[in-house]
Amino acid sequence: MTFRLDMGWISLSDSLREKFDLYTDLLLTWNQKIRLTGYTTREEIRRHLILESLLVFELLRDRFPAEILDFGSGNGTPGLLIALLNPDCRVLLLERIEKKRIFLEYATTRLGLSNTTTRPALTHPIDSPFIMMKAITTEDLLADPAIKKHARGPLTLLRFGTEIHSACIPLSSYVITGGVEPWGEKTCLSLTESIYQG
């Protein structure tokens, strides 16, 4: 079943807007040296990276567990931004590429986050993890040896886009629309939630 949700205009504190502006500056600067995103303007980053992460956070605000995994974190979306929005949630940023991990660690420090950890792979057992993926396929996740070894119990998978792997049980699909009023624009994204039993 697909749920269509319009979140309307979301309010952000001045402090959060400043953090998002800093993240945007860091991403634009680092993106000149290593490819972190194909988006090259502040407006594109707001619309496709920040606003999409913000909409997912608003959708799941009351359901976030104590820890989430951002598999293939790359430029830090959605995990790094979820950590900004929810300081009580521990966020594990999993990224295999070293230069991207260096960016994530630098951005974590500059943004003053104490609730994130960056690793090349899952290194410790975790029960019933909540895993978010933006640029990585479910196929890649399920083939990852560290996930196979350490992720126990059902995996709750939240995937940007409409892909649901045949080995997964679909729970919900969402089409979410919303915006941040000072930015003056809205965006729309698709999201799928599924369970992998193993």
N, C-alpha and C positions, 0 to 999 in steps of 0.2 A: 504494500500500500504506500502511495506517495502522499505526503502531507505538504501542502503549500502554505507557507507562513510569511506574513509581512511583519517584520519587526518595527516598522515605522522609522522614526528618527531616534537614534540612541544618543543619550547625553554622556559626555566624557568630562571628567574633572580637568582642570588646567594642568595638573601634575601628570595625568595620563597622556594628554595631548603633547606635552613637552617630551615625555618618554618616547612616544610614537614618532615625533619629529626627530629625536636623536637617533632612533633605530633607522629611520629613513636616511638620514645623513650618513650613518655608518655603512649602510647597505650600498648606497650610491658610490661612496668612496672606495670601498673594498671591491665592488663589482667592476671597477676599472682595471683591477689587477687579476682577479680570479672570477670566473663566471659563477655567480650565485643566483642570478635571475635574468630573464630576458627583458624584464621591465626596466626602463631607463629614465623615467620621469617620476617626480614626487607624486603626481596624480595617479599614475599607473600603480605604483607601490601602495598607495593608500587604498585604491579600489580593489586590487587583486590580491594583495597580501594582508594588509592590516585589517581592512573592513571585512574580508571573508573570515579571518580568524576571530574577529570581534563578534560576527554573527553566530559562528559556531559556539563561542563562549556563552552568548546570550541564550541560545537554544538549550544548552546543557548545563547552565549555571547551577541548578539544583541537583544535578546528577553526577558531578565530577567526583571521582574517588580521591583518596589521599595521594595517589601517585598515578601519573600517566606516562606513557612512552610515546615519543615522537620519532617514528621510524623513518630514517632518511631525512633528517632534519634540515640539512643543506643550509638554507639562508635563515633558518630559525622559525619558519612558519609551518604549522601553527604554534609549536611548542613554546618557543621563547615568548611569544606574545600572550599565550595563555598564562604563562608564569607571571607576566606583568599584571594581568587582569585578576589573577587569583593567587595571591602570595601564600595562602595556606596549602596550596597543592604543590607537591614535589613533582618536578618535570625532568624526565630523563631524556636527553637529546641524543639519539643514536645516529651517528654519521660516520661512514667508513673512510671518507676522503679526508686526509689529514689537514689540508689547507682550509677546508670548510670547517673542520673542528676548531682550528685556530681562530677563525672568524667568530664562531659561536662562543668560544671562551672569552674572547676580547669583548664582544657585544654584551655578554653576561656581566662582565666586570663594569663596563661603562654604564650599563643600565642599572647597576646597583642591586642585581638580583642575587639572593642567597638560597633560592629554592630550585635551582637547576643544576644538573650535572651533565657533562658531555662525555660520551664514550664512543669508541669505534664499534662496539657491539655490546649486547647484553652480557654481563659478566657475573650475575648473581641470580639465584632463583627468585622468581616472582610468581605469586599465585594470582590467578584470574586477572591478568593484566588488561588494562584499557589502552589500546594502541591506536594512535592517530597517524594517518598517512596522507600526504598531499601529492607528492611527485613520484611516489614509489607505488608499484602495483602490489596487490595482494599476493600474487604469484611470487614476487621477490621476497616478501615477508615470510611466506610459508616455506620457502626454500632455504631460508637463512639458518645455518647450523646452530648459531647461538640462541636463536629464538626457540628452535626445536629442543635444545638442551635445557634451557632455563625457564621458559614460560610454561607454567603448569596450570591445569584447569582450563575451563573455557576461556578463549581469548575474545574480548569484545573489540571489534574492529570498526573504526570510524574512518571512512575513506572519502576524501573530496572527489566528487565525480559520481558516476552511476555504476561503476564496475562492482559486481558481486561475484566472487569466485565460486565455482561449482562445488567446492568442498565446504562452503560456508552456508549457514542458515540465515537467510535474510530476515532482518527485524523490521527496519523502517527505511524509507527513502524520503528525503526532504528536498524541497525547492524553497530556498530562503531568500527573501528580499529585505533590504534595509539600508540605512545610511546614517551618517553622522552630520547633523545639521550645519555646523560651521564649515564643513567641507563641501556642502551643497550638492552632493550627488549620492545616488543609491547604487547598489550592485545586487546581483542575483547569483546564487551558487547552488549547485546540487551536492548532496551529501548522502552517503549510504551507511547504514549501521547493520552489522552482521555479527554472527557468532561463529567461531571455529572451535569445534569440540576436540580436534586432534585425532 
